[in-house]
Amino acid sequence: MTRIAISIINYRTADLTLQCVRSVLDVLQDATGIDGHVVVVDNASGDGSADIIADWITAVSPPVPVELVRSSANSGFSGGHNQGIAARAADWYLVLNSDALLRPGFFEEILRPVQNRSDAGLVVPRLEGEDGVVQPNCFRFPGPASELIRSAHTGLVTRALKGREVSLGPDPDEQAIEWASFACILLRHEMVQQVGPMDEGYFLYFEDAEYCLRAHRAGWKVLRAGEAVAVHFRGGSGPVKALAAARKRLPAYFYSSRTRFLYQAHGRAGLMAANLAWYLGRGIANARRLLGRRAPPVAIAEGRDIWINATRPLGPRHAPWES
């Protein structure tokens, strides 16, 4: 029997969280050889949603393998899942967003690639939107070259540096995967024991890349289980993707996380190089105007905000109530 603990964070999304929990329980009910247990961590919601979840757990019949952990503070994505993982002994830990659902057969399929792969520390499923369109969830580590690609947003630059483009697209080459989204990912117990908890210096964003970086440096591999499917609705707990799409100013915690990761991955020189590469890319993008074309827009004040925490890359994390 394979023990799997499923960690889900709730932050003021009780209905969404319970929808996620129910989907996990439905899939567990039909799974063979799986001993599953759900841990919901309420990240100090303060809106009564923890009580709604607690009441549901108490009232549902027959009893379900679900427990609620009430965090004393909103410790962000890393801190919440650290509590969820610590709450239950298991062979594997599934980190799962509250704005996600699992499809039938998920657990059998996500475990399939790890057979005879003792180096597999992390396993990522296929992630789909509710419309069935595959969402890219496998990536290369960001760095100076990828920042040049991102800010230039120009085909010539992207083609020239294709090998360092962050997104690996909807059908990634497994050999190229350096990190994967923690919207839904399976973590091996032995890997967690060796690598340690997630870095709580991140409030939101880049914590998954940093965790995969540590795992990579320790010799663990990221595998993809393409037949295991999770549906991700996106944006249930955070505004950054919506703000980015609207080209509005992104919150300081996004840039502090970016700074922290670039420093941890590439050192101070790499962080500086990435920021300067961003400016070079904007220069290339703005050169389009010489041809009568518009430069691709960026988030408001990004040219200034990429320097957040540049002199202190490891802090502060700029959580909304800490800034």
N, C-alpha and C positions, 0 to 999 in steps of 0.2 A: 504494500500500500504506500503510495507516494503522498507525503503530506505537503499541502500547499496552503500558505496563508496569503490572503488577498487584502492588501492595504488600500483603503479608499479615504481620501480627505473630504470632509464636509466643511464648507465655509458659506453659511447663509444660503444653501441650496438644498434644503431638506427633500423637496419633491424629486429633484434631479438625482440626488444621492440615493434615495430609496428606489428609484427606477433602475439605477445601476446595480444596487444590491440584489434586487429581484432577478435581474438578468443573470447575475452570477449564480444565484441559487438554482435557477432553472437549468442552467448548463451543468452545474454540479450534480443535480439530481439524476441526470442521464449519463454521467461520466463513470467509467469503470476504472477501478484501481486507484481512485483519487480520494484522499481524505482532505476535504477543503474546509477552511474556516475563514470567515470574513471579519476583518477588523476595521471599523469605521472610526476615524480620528476626527473629532470635532475641534477645529482650530480656533477655539474661543470665539465662536460666531456671535454670541451675545444677542441673538435675535429670537431665541426660543427654538431654533431648528434642532439643536441637540436633544431637547425634550421630546420633540416630535419623533425623532429617530428612536429614542429610548422607549417611548410609549409603543411604537410599532413593534420593536423587538420583543417587548413584554407581552403584547396582545396577540401576536401571530401564533397560529396553531396549525399543525404541531410545532414545537419549538424549532428554531433554526440556528445553525452554527454561525451566529453573528454576535459580536460584542462591540460596545461603544467605549472609546477612550476619550475622555474630556480633557483636552489640553488646557493648561492654565494660562497659556498665551498663544497668540497667533505666531507660530514659529516658521511660517512659510512652508513651501513645498517640501524642502529637505527635512525640516524639523518635524513636520507632520508625519511624513512617511518613516522617518527614523523611529518615531513612537509606534507606528503601526507594525513595523518589522520587529521591534523589540518586544511587542506584546505577546508574541506567539512563536513557539519553537516549530520549525518546519524544515523540509528538505529544499523547498523553493519558495520564493516570495514573489507574488504578482503585484507590482505597483500599477495601480489603475486609477485613471481620472474619474471623477464623479460624473463627467459629461460623456461617458462612454458606456457601451453595451457589449456583451459577448455573444457571439453566434454559436449555435449548436456544434458540439464536437471540439470546442476550443481547447480544452485542457489536453485531450489526447493528441491533438495536432501540434500544439506548441511544445510538447515534450518529445515528439518524434525525432527531431534533429539532434537531440542530445544523446541519443543512444550511441554508445561507443565513442563519445566525444567528451572526455574528462576535462578538456581545456575550455569547454563552453561555459562561460560564466554568466552570460546574458543572452536571452532569446527574445526576439521581437516578432510580433505577428504582422500580418497584413492589416493595415488600417484603412478603413473606408469611411466616407461620409455617409450620411443617411440616404443620399442619392445613389449610393453604390460606387461612386468614383473613388479610386484609390488615392489616399493621401500620402505623399512621400514622408517616411519616418526614419530613413536611414541616411547618414550623412558622413562627410569628412570633417575633420576639426577645422574651425575657423582660424585664420591667420592673416598675415599681411597680403598674400596673393588673393585670398577670398574677399578681403575688404576692398581691394582694387576692383575685382570683378563686380562686387555689389554696388559700389558707388559709381563706377563708370557706366554700368548697365548698357554696355555696347557690345554688339555681336563679335567684333574683331578681338576685343580684349577677352571676352568669355571663351572664344575658341582657342586663343593663344594660351590661356591658363586653364584649360578644361580639366586638367588633372587635379586642380585644387578648388574647383567649384564645390561649395558646401553640400548642396542637395544632390543625392544620387538618383533622384527621380522615382517613379512609381514601381520600377522593376530593377532594383539595384543588383549590381554584381556583389555577391557576398564577400568576395576577397577585398573589395574596396571599402567595406563598412568600417568606419572608425568609431562612430557613436550612433546611438539611436534614441528616438524620443521616448521619454518616460511617461507619455500619456497612457501607454500600456506596454509593460515589459516584464519579463520573468528573470529573476535573479537567483543564482545558485547559492545555497547556504554557505558552502565552503568559500566561495568568492567573497561574500559579504563579510565573513569572519576574517579573511585576510586583508581585504581592502578597507574595511571599517565602514562607519556610517556615512551618509551623505553630508556634504559640507554645508553647515548651517550659516556660513558666511554669505550664502546666496539666499535672497528672499524668494525671487521667482526668476526663471530663465537661466540657461547655461549650466544649471546644476547637474543636469543629465549628461551634458558633454563632459563636464569635469569628472563625474563619477566614472564614465567610460574611459576617460584618459587615465585615471588611476588604475582601473582594471587592466587596460592595455599595457601599461608599464609593468604590471605585475604578471603579465603573460596570459591573461584571460582573453577569450575571443567573443565577439558578438555574432551570433547566428541569426538567420531569419527563417521563420516558419511560415511560409507563404500560404499554407492551407488553414492556418489558424486565423480567424477573422474577428476583429473588434470594430465596432462602429463608433466613431468619434464625432460628436456634435460640434466641438470646438467652442472655446470662449465662455464656458460655463462659470468660470471663477476669476477670469482676468481680462482686462481691457486692451492689452497691448496689440493683439492681432487686428482688432477693429480700428484702433488708433492708427496703426501702420497703414492699413488699407486706405484710410481717409487722409493720409499724409499729415496727421496732426502730431503735436509734440508728444513724445513717449515719456513715461514716468522715469524719474531718476533711478529707481531700482533696476530698470532694464539696463541702463548704461553702467551702473556700478557692477552688475553681474557680468556684463561684457568685459569690462576692465579687469575684473578678477580672473576671469577665465583666460584672457589673452596673456596676462602676467603669469599665471600658473602653467600655461602650456608653452609659452615662448620666452618667458623672462621679461625683464624691463625693456631690454632693447627690442624684443619682438612686439611688445605693446606699442612702443613709440613708432616702430616701423609700420604697424598696422594702421595707426592713426594717420601717419603721413601718406600711406598708400591710399587711404580713404580720400584725402585731399587731392592726390594725383588723379584718382578716378573721377572726382567731381570736375577737375579741370578738363579731362577728356570728354565728359558728358556735356559740359558747357560749350566745348568747341563745336558742337553740333550747330550752334547758332550761326556759325560762319557759313554753314550750308543751308541756312534758312529753316532749320529744324529745331524743335523744342528739346531742351534738356530734360531728361526724366526727373520728376520731382523726388524729393527726399522728405523725411519727417522734419517738421519745423524745429529749428535750432539744433539740428543734429551735428553740424560742424562745431558747435560749442560743447554740446552735451557728451560727445565721445571722450572728452577729457575729464569727465567726472571721475574722481578718485585716482587720477593719473599719478599723483604724488603719493597716494596711500592706496595701492592697488588692492590690499586685503581688507579694506573697510573705510567707512561704514557701509552697510548694505542698503541704506535708504529705504527701508520699509516705510509705507505712508505715515505711520504714527511715530517713526523714529527720525524723520527728516526735519 
